Amino acid sequence: MKEKIKLPLRVKSKVWVEHKDGGLIFGEGRLEILEIVDRLGSLLKAAKELKMSYRAVWGKIKATEERLGMKLVESRAGGTKGGGSKLTPVARELLKRYRELEKRQVKEIDNLFEEVFKDFL
């Protein structure tokens, strides 16, 4: 290209993980649910913070667990000692690795964008 044209551009991208046969495993929404459950120790409290129904939060977690064939959240019923929920070690590791993937993906996309669009920036 001979003339330089400067444009107010930036790149945006999203990453999510699907089951190899289809169906969402992790994306920002599922990740946020699991991180809040981990922080608050409760599906109900997480649902309230997210302004979602308990059933919606529970359903998204269950759908992901079914696709993976493993538990991500361990819950115990209430009572005199109270109930609660916590992430399984596998869930914590998956979240950690997803965040790492996301971080690297953003860096790579930014670099690629600068390379491909350098004449417009």
N, C-alpha and C positions, 0 to 999 in steps of 0.2 A: 504494500500500500504506500503510495507516494506522499499523500498529505496526512498529517497527524490530526486526528479528531479526538478530543477529550470528552469522555462521557462519564456521568456520575453513576458508575456501576459498582456493584458488589455481588459476591456470590453467596448463595444460601443453599444449604443441603440438609437432608435428614437421613438418618440411618436407622434401620430396624432389623431385627432378626426374626426370620420365619422358620417354621419347621420345614424340613426338606420336601415334605409332601404338601406344603401349604399351611397357612394358619399362623397368625402372629404369635411369637414367643415374647420378644421384648421390643418395645418402642418407648418413646418418652412417657406415654400415659401409664403403661404397665410398670415402668421403672419408678415413676413417681409414687404410684400406689405402694409398691414394695418398700421403697425407702421410708415412706411415712409410717407404714405398719411397723417397720423396724424401729423407727424413732419413738413412736408412741406406745408400741406394745399392744395394740388393739385394732382390730378391723373396724369396729364401730367408731372409734375416735378418728381413725384415718378417713372413713367415709364422711364424717362430719366436717373434717378439715378440707376435704376435697369437694364438699358440697355435692356429694353423690349419695345414692341410697346404699345401705349396707348390702343389699342384694346385688347391686351392680358391681361393687368392689369385690364381693365374694365370688360372683360369677366370672369376672375377668381373671381372678387368681385361679379358680377351678379350671377354666378353659385352658389356661397355660399349663397347669399341672397335668391335665389330661393329655395335651399334645406332647409334653415331655415324658410322661410316664413316671413322674416322681413328684413328691411333695416339695413345695417351696415355702409354705407357711405351716407351722405347727400351732394349733389352737387348743386351749383347754377351757372347758365350760366354767361359768361363774360359780358362785356359791359364797360361803362365808369367807373364803380366802380370795375370792374374786377370780375372774377368768383372765384371759390374755392371749396374745398371739406373738409369735416370734418367727423370724426367718430361719430356715434350715441352713446349715453350712454351705450346701450346694447353691442355694439361692444367693447367699452373700458373695460367693465366688463368681457366680454368673453376673451379678450386678457390677462387681469390680471389673470384670473383663469387658463388659459392655461399655462402661465409662471409659476404659482405656481405648477401646475401638473407636468410640465417638470422638475422643480427644485427638487421636491420630488421624482420623478421617477428616476432621475440620482442618488440621494443619496441611494435609496432602491436598485437599480441595483448594485451599487458599493459595498454595504454591502453584498448582496447576492453573488456576484462574489467572494469576499474575503472568504466567508463561504464555498462555493462550490469548489473553486479552491485552497484553502489554502495550500494543499500539493505541489502545483506546483509554488507557489509564493515565 
